[in-house]
Structures are given as structure tokens and as C-alpha cells.
Amino acid sequence: MSAAEEKDTTAQGDCVDANPDNTKGFQNDPAGSQAMQVDAKPQSYSFRYSLEYPCIGHCIIINNKNFDRSTGMNVRNGTDVDAGNMMKVFGKLGYKVKVFNDQTVGQISQLLHEASKADHSRSASFVCVLLSHGDEGILFGTDGSVELKTLTGYFRGDRCTSLVGKPKLFFIQACRGTDLDGGVETDSFPDRSPERIPVEADFLYAYSTAPGYYSWRNTMTGSWFIQSLCEMMTRYGNELEIMQILTRVNHKVALDFESSSNLPGFDRRKQIPCIVSMLTKELYFSS
């Protein structure tokens, strides 16, 4: 064994996958020079988010239909159906629902920033529904675009302390690019004592489509994703865990919908929603 190899085997502990010049802050950290060896005490622990709060939570729905002419964005006919259906679904689950129509970037940012600063200590969770035009990583207000990360970032654990350890759900009906999916044929604890958690923990992002793709909406019946989500939430919301529900949503969108369009290249196209979860427990909407 070479000296270098021998050195590598003795350098144990936590490290980051980063360029050498990005790890300077760790050079003098004595805690990082040796592996952590802690014998955890057996504790009773629940892998379900607690609903033992006076309110299951607040639900904010931002419904953008009409856009300033300068943006070049078309009217999103059918989105009012989506907003109405989501309002009914989450209202029946016990959420305090508010709908905000045709919001500018400034209004969306102010609305969500204020929501993040509100006291959620009596709430079990938080839900935000975003219905608008979009592109990869961005959402459109009626007058322009804003990064989704900016909007969701207001609710990080270090910025919204009353929602720390509680599920924060974002349902996003918007395009994430301009790719089209042509489809393919197939043959077939009482909780632990206070502890540090990642600021990005306990988020769930349910996107209507995969990264880079268009998201489809029917001008009469609403978007494929929201239609399916409302149906599955209504059918299974009091029975199944959120990831099971969203998997059923994926299944329905993938198999039950196909575009019908006179535009060249837009006919018989498919869509698959995308679930991005940083949840740390199972989420049920009823005890």
C-alpha cells in the first residue's frame, strides 16, 4: 500500500462532494477530522406527520389566467375550473383556502412572503397551489417571471420557523419547457427532543410535468394534472398517504390523457407529472 493510499484510509469522517477550493471552510474543523460515533438511545418515534393541531393548515391558490400583452402570454382558459376544484378538495380536507386571481410577480412574492411570516404554530401543514404559465425553474406572474426557488424559499426552515418539521406542499401547474412527449408503445414518536434539521426538509413539490416539457390544459375541463389530482384526492384523501395518492395521479395522467390538436406536432402527445419530495415522514390528511 502506498503512502497516499494509507493516508486515505485513515482520513475518516463526513466530507462534501465539492471542488477542493470550496472546502476551505472545513480545513480547520476538528469535528470533521474524525467519524462521529454516537450510540443512539432507543426512542419511540412516529414516521407520520402529526395532525394534532387546531387546524390542518392554510391553502393558498394563485390562479393566473390573464397576462399583460407585453408578456406575449396567452389567456389560460380552463384555469378557473382548476382553481375551483382545488378549492373544494382542500376545503373538504379542512384547510382554510384563499384564492388569488391574476397576480403580478410583485403580488405573488409579497403574498407568499407574508404567508411565510404568519404564525403557523396552530397548523399541521401548509399548501400552495400555483396555476400559471411557466418555464424550467420559473413561474409567470401576469407581468413577468419569477424563480420558483425564490417563492418556495420563503418557507425554508430558517425563514419560517412556525412550519419547521411540518409538511409544506407545493402543487405547480405550469409548463417547464417546450419539449413534447410523443409517448411510446408498450406491451403491457412522540417526536424527539429539539434537533437540527435541514432548512430544505419537509417540502414536497408536485409538478404537473417533467423537467423541460410542456404541460397540457383543456380549455373546458382544466389541466390534465389538476383534474387527476382532484379526482385522486377526493377518492383517496382520507385513506392513502400523499405519495401513494400522487403516484395514482401520475398513473392517470400518463394513461388517460392524450392531446388532440390541429397544430403540427402537437397531436397525440402525452404527459407525466413529477414528484419531488423532501418529506421526512408520511403524510396522511386524516388521523
N, C-alpha and C positions, 0 to 999 in steps of 0.2 A: 504494500500500500504506500502511495506517495505521501509526502508531507501535506500536500494540498488536500488529498482525499481524507487523510487523518483529521485535518482541521475541520473539514466539512462535517464529519461525523460527530464532532464534539460541539459544534455550534447549533444547539437546540433551542427551541422556543418559538414564539409567534413571530412571523415576519409578514411583509406585504409584497405582493407582486407588483413592483414598481421599478422604474429605472433607477440606477444607483444614485443619481443626483436628486431623486425625490425622496430618499430615505435618510437624509442628513439629520432630520429631527429625531431619528431613532438611535443614532450612534451612541449617545451618552445615557441611554435609558437602561438603568441596571435591571429593571423588571423584564426587559426584552432579551437579556442575555442568558436566561435560564427558563426552562419549561415550567409552567405552572403545575403544581401537584397538590390538588385540594381534594380531600375526601368529603364529598358532599353528604350532608346529613339527609337521611330519608325524610321526605316531606309529603304530605297529602297535597296533590296538585290536580287542578281541573284543566283539561285540554279544551274546554268550551269557554267562550267569552260569556261573562256574567250578564244577565239581563235584570239583575236585582237592583234596578234603579227606578225612580218615579216615572221616567219617560224613556221609551226605547230610543228616541233621538229626533233630530231635526232633519228634514229633507229639503234641499234647495234645488229647484229645477230652473235652469236657464234655457229659455226657448227662443232661439233666434230664427226668424222667418224672413224678415225684410232687411235688405242691406243697402247701404248708401251706393248710389250709382257709381261713385268713384272707385269702389272696390271691384266692380265687374262681376259681382256675385249674383247668381240667380235667386229668385224667390224660392224658399224651401217649402213648397206646398206639401201638405201631409204632416208637417211637424206639429201642428196643433193637436192632431189625433194622438201623436206620441206623448205630448205633454199631458193631455187629459188622461190617457191610460196610466201613465206613470204616477200621476197624482192620485188616482183611485187605488192603485195597487199598494203604494206605500202608506196611503191614508188608512186603508183597511188593516195594515200591519201595526198601526198605532203611531206612525210618525207624524210630526207636525210639519205639514207640507206648505211650502210657499213657491209660487211660480212667478218668474220674472221674464217678461217678453221683450224681445228686440233690445238687447243690452249692448252698449258700446264697450270697447276694450276697457275704458276707464271705469265704467259702471260695474262690469264683471269683476275687475280687480278690487274695487272698493267694497263690493258686496261680499266677496269671499274673504277679503282681509278682515272686514268687520265680523263676519261669521266666525272666523278663527279666534278673534279676540273675545267673543262672547263666553259666558260661563256655561260649560257643558258638564259640570260636575254632577248634575242630576240626570244626565243622559247616558245611555248604554252605548251609543254609537252615533255616527254621522253619515249622511248620504248626500251626494251631489250628483245631479244629472245634467249633463251638458249636451244640448241639441243644437248643432250649428254646422257650418262649413268648416273644413279643416285641411290640414296637410300633415306630413310627418312631424310630430312634436309640437304642433301649433293648433290653436283654435281661433276662429274668427269671431270678433265682435261685429257689430253692424258697420263699423267704420275702419276696421283693420284687423291685424292679427296679434296674438299674444302667445308666448310659450306656455304650454300646459304645465311645465315644471314650475313656472312662476306661480300659477294658480294653486296647484296642489301643495307647493312648498309652504304656503301659509299655515298648513296644518301639521307640519313636522313636529315631532315631539318636543323639540327645544323652542318652538314658537307657539304652540297651542297646548299648554300644559294640562288643561282640563280634559283633553282627549287622549292623554298618554295611556298606552295599554288598552285602548278601546279601538274597535274597528272603524276605519274611515273608508267608505266605499265611493268610488267614482265610476259612473256609467257614462260612457262617452260615445255618442252617436255623431260621427263626423268622418270625412274621408281622411286617409293617412298617406295619400299619394295619388298617382294616376295609373297604376298598374291595374289590369283587368284579369280576373281569374276565369280561364276558359273551362276549368273542370277537367276531369279525367274519368274514363270509363273504368268500372270495377266489376269483378265477378261476385261479387258479393254485396284545583286545590283550594279548599280555601286558598286564595292566592298567596304567593310567597311574600316575605317582607320586602320593602322597597329595594329595588336593584336597578342597575344601569341597563338600558335597552337602546338599540339603535334608533336614531331620530327618524329613520325611514321605515321603522317597523309598523305593522298593523294597518298598512294600506292595501287596498285592492283596487286595481284598475281593470274594468271590463270594457274593452274597446269593441266597437261594432265590427271592425275588420282587422285583418293582419297588417303589419307594417308595410307601407308602400302602396297599398291598394285603395281603390275607390270603395265607397260604402253606398249601398243601394237603398233607395227610399221610394215607396209607392205614393203618388200624389193624392190618393184617396184613402188608403188604409194605413199609411205611415211606413216607417222604415222597417226593413226585414228584422233587424236586430231588436228593436224596441217591441215590435209585435210579439216576437218569440219570447223575449224576456218577460213581458207582462203575462203571457199565457202560462209560462212555467212558474212564475212567482205566484200566480193565482192558484195554480194546481198544486204546487209543492211547497209554497212559502211557509206553511205551518208544520211541515213534515221533514223536509230534507235540509242538509247543510248547504251553505251557499255555493261551494264548489261543485256539489252534485247538481244543483239547480242550473248553474252556468254551463256545465257540461251538457246538460239536456238542451240548453239554449243553442250551444254550438251544433249539436246534432240536428236540431230542427232547421236552423238557418242553412246548414250545409246541404241537407237533403230535400227540404220542402220548397226551396225558392230557386228560381232561375229567371234571369232578366228577359223581358220582352221589349225590344226596341227596334225602331226603324233606322236608327243611326248605324252607319257602317262600323262593324267591330264590337258593337255594344249588345248584340242579341245573344241569348243563351249563355249569359255569364253567371258565375257563381260567387259565393262569398263565405268566408269563415271568420267568426268573431275571434277575439284574442283576449285571454285572461292573464293578467299579470298580478300575481299575489305575493305580498309581503306579510300576509296574516300569520300570526304566531299561534293561533288557536282555531278551533272550529266555530263557525258562526251559524247559529240557528235563530230564527226570528220569533220563536215561541219556546217557552220553558218545557 
